[in-house]
């Protein structure tokens, strides 16, 4: 049987399982079992048990529930209110005015949550009613929030980068640091677009009459100091080599609890709700990773990744052609699956091709995350679209149209990091 036929059979089988409503993790396990039973003589039970235990027994993976818990704590705190109060005085004189609060607010919350959906919900629940009340165009309010919330996937500590690091055996600390400059690049592109739109559409923006002195701006900004300290402590300790991602995550949880307690938002109920939310999300991701690890090993027994890598190598595709094809592939996959599932489903097959053409796996991780970001605001299953749909009451196509300019800006960012890969690799090489 040819490698193409074998790949198609397993791919169709996977989508049959997923389409029937079977959990992603169970679908991955089922496809792996089918592959081994049909195309290998290896002992199925022994391989499954040793693979799942070996990949689950990982100290690097301990950072995952801790960072998720940190985000859950801050999600239930007054952080969004503090950020709006602290950022608004600095933004109301810029072209685009308070629309920039969505971008910078999402950027800051992304640096403490690691989740794009949590970022959209946390910033959106305050900024959407506030900006709508002030008369800002709904399309731009939704668009800035949809695009900027995806920064939760890229700016460290990113949950999806931890998943990619575990799945591909890359350093999570280096992946975190590699995401900093691309994240700032996206923020700059979003801010530039909103400023340009603001200059060209001055009549569509309300008049922000309040003027603040420098002293008043600094006074309001005091409420940003705790979260900036938390970001600096977590990311700075990783970059400086003082702490591993797991150690930094543990410190981040403690600091998040202190912040929440000092603001008066930490109660017995919010503590246990955050803990349970983190446990449910962590178990879901760990279960998916267990299924993905077994599927990866099963694919190795079938020889599909090696044969596909040889096939791609024999086609003589250039690096740029392969990256263009993978961009389209990942965006299409992201239309139907969440980002974590896309990463764990594809790495076992795609990584050998990537390595075959000489692409740096660290750089490729950031590339994948930006493409997955794009899919988060692509219908029909863009998760951020669902979050904003629930916050605004608009249909999903209206939200998707508002997010389209930011989808295109992410495409521009992707082209920039392809043309200048040092944007991704400079900081990791200088850790």
Secondary structure in CASP SS format (residue, H / E / C, confidence):
PFRMAT SS
TARGET T0000
AUTHOR 0000-0000-0000
METHOD secondary structure of the structure
MODEL  1
X C 1.00
X C 1.00
X H 1.00
X H 1.00
X H 1.00
X H 1.00
X H 1.00
X H 1.00
X H 1.00
X H 1.00
X H 1.00
X H 1.00
X H 1.00
X H 1.00
X H 1.00
X H 1.00
X H 1.00
X H 1.00
X H 1.00
X C 1.00
X C 1.00
X C 1.00
X C 1.00
X H 1.00
X H 1.00
X H 1.00
X H 1.00
X H 1.00
X H 1.00
X H 1.00
X H 1.00
X H 1.00
X H 1.00
X H 1.00
X H 1.00
X H 1.00
X H 1.00
X H 1.00
X H 1.00
X C 1.00
X C 1.00
X C 1.00
X C 1.00
X H 1.00
X H 1.00
X H 1.00
X H 1.00
X H 1.00
X H 1.00
X H 1.00
X H 1.00
X H 1.00
X H 1.00
X H 1.00
X H 1.00
X H 1.00
X C 1.00
X C 1.00
X C 1.00
X C 1.00
X C 1.00
X H 1.00
X H 1.00
X H 1.00
X H 1.00
X H 1.00
X H 1.00
X H 1.00
X H 1.00
X H 1.00
X H 1.00
X H 1.00
X H 1.00
X H 1.00
X H 1.00
X C 1.00
X C 1.00
X C 1.00
X H 1.00
X H 1.00
X H 1.00
X H 1.00
X H 1.00
X H 1.00
X H 1.00
X H 1.00
X H 1.00
X H 1.00
X H 1.00
X H 1.00
X H 1.00
X C 1.00
X C 1.00
X C 1.00
X C 1.00
X C 1.00
X C 1.00
X C 1.00
X H 1.00
X H 1.00
X H 1.00
X H 1.00
X H 1.00
X H 1.00
X H 1.00
X H 1.00
X H 1.00
X H 1.00
X H 1.00
X H 1.00
X H 1.00
X H 1.00
X H 1.00
X C 1.00
X C 1.00
X H 1.00
X H 1.00
X H 1.00
X H 1.00
X H 1.00
X H 1.00
X H 1.00
X H 1.00
X H 1.00
X H 1.00
X H 1.00
X H 1.00
X H 1.00
X H 1.00
X H 1.00
X H 1.00
X H 1.00
X H 1.00
X H 1.00
X C 1.00
X C 1.00
X C 1.00
X H 1.00
X H 1.00
X H 1.00
X H 1.00
X H 1.00
X H 1.00
X H 1.00
X H 1.00
X H 1.00
X H 1.00
X H 1.00
X H 1.00
X H 1.00
X H 1.00
X H 1.00
X H 1.00
X C 1.00
X C 1.00
X C 1.00
X C 1.00
X C 1.00
X H 1.00
X H 1.00
X H 1.00
X H 1.00
X H 1.00
X H 1.00
X H 1.00
X H 1.00
X H 1.00
X H 1.00
X C 1.00
X C 1.00
X C 1.00
X H 1.00
X H 1.00
X H 1.00
X H 1.00
X H 1.00
X H 1.00
X H 1.00
X H 1.00
X H 1.00
X H 1.00
X H 1.00
X H 1.00
X H 1.00
X H 1.00
X H 1.00
X H 1.00
X H 1.00
X H 1.00
X H 1.00
X H 1.00
X H 1.00
X H 1.00
X H 1.00
X H 1.00
X H 1.00
X H 1.00
X H 1.00
X H 1.00
X H 1.00
X C 1.00
X H 1.00
X H 1.00
X H 1.00
X C 1.00
X C 1.00
X C 1.00
X C 1.00
X C 1.00
X C 1.00
X C 1.00
X C 1.00
X C 1.00
X H 1.00
X H 1.00
X H 1.00
X H 1.00
X H 1.00
X H 1.00
X H 1.00
X H 1.00
X H 1.00
X H 1.00
X H 1.00
X H 1.00
X H 1.00
X H 1.00
X H 1.00
X H 1.00
X H 1.00
X H 1.00
X H 1.00
X H 1.00
X H 1.00
X H 1.00
X H 1.00
X H 1.00
X H 1.00
X H 1.00
X C 1.00
X C 1.00
X C 1.00
X C 1.00
X C 1.00
X H 1.00
X H 1.00
X H 1.00
X H 1.00
X H 1.00
X H 1.00
X H 1.00
X H 1.00
X H 1.00
X H 1.00
X H 1.00
X H 1.00
X H 1.00
X H 1.00
X H 1.00
X H 1.00
X H 1.00
X H 1.00
X C 1.00
X C 1.00
X C 1.00
X C 1.00
X C 1.00
X H 1.00
X H 1.00
X H 1.00
X H 1.00
X H 1.00
X H 1.00
X H 1.00
X H 1.00
X H 1.00
X H 1.00
X H 1.00
X H 1.00
X H 1.00
X H 1.00
X H 1.00
X H 1.00
X H 1.00
X H 1.00
X H 1.00
X H 1.00
X H 1.00
X H 1.00
X H 1.00
X H 1.00
X H 1.00
X H 1.00
X H 1.00
X H 1.00
X H 1.00
X H 1.00
X H 1.00
X H 1.00
X H 1.00
X H 1.00
X H 1.00
X C 1.00
X H 1.00
X H 1.00
X H 1.00
X H 1.00
X H 1.00
X H 1.00
X H 1.00
X H 1.00
X H 1.00
X H 1.00
X H 1.00
X H 1.00
X C 1.00
X C 1.00
X C 1.00
X H 1.00
X H 1.00
X H 1.00
X H 1.00
X H 1.00
X H 1.00
X H 1.00
X H 1.00
X H 1.00
X H 1.00
X H 1.00
X H 1.00
X H 1.00
X H 1.00
X H 1.00
X H 1.00
X C 1.00
X C 1.00
X C 1.00
X C 1.00
X H 1.00
X H 1.00
X H 1.00
X H 1.00
X H 1.00
X H 1.00
X H 1.00
X H 1.00
X H 1.00
X H 1.00
X H 1.00
X H 1.00
X H 1.00
X H 1.00
X H 1.00
X H 1.00
X H 1.00
X H 1.00
X C 1.00
X C 1.00
X C 1.00
X C 1.00
X H 1.00
X H 1.00
X H 1.00
X H 1.00
X H 1.00
X H 1.00
X H 1.00
X H 1.00
X H 1.00
X H 1.00
X H 1.00
X H 1.00
X H 1.00
X H 1.00
X H 1.00
X H 1.00
X C 1.00
X C 1.00
X C 1.00
X C 1.00
X C 1.00
X C 1.00
X H 1.00
X H 1.00
X H 1.00
X H 1.00
X H 1.00
X H 1.00
X H 1.00
X H 1.00
X H 1.00
X H 1.00
X C 1.00
X C 1.00
X C 1.00
X H 1.00
X H 1.00
X H 1.00
X H 1.00
X H 1.00
X H 1.00
X H 1.00
X H 1.00
X H 1.00
X H 1.00
X H 1.00
X H 1.00
X H 1.00
X H 1.00
X H 1.00
X H 1.00
X H 1.00
X H 1.00
X H 1.00
X H 1.00
X H 1.00
X H 1.00
X H 1.00
X H 1.00
X C 1.00
X C 1.00
X H 1.00
X H 1.00
X H 1.00
X H 1.00
X H 1.00
X H 1.00
X H 1.00
X H 1.00
X C 1.00
X C 1.00
END
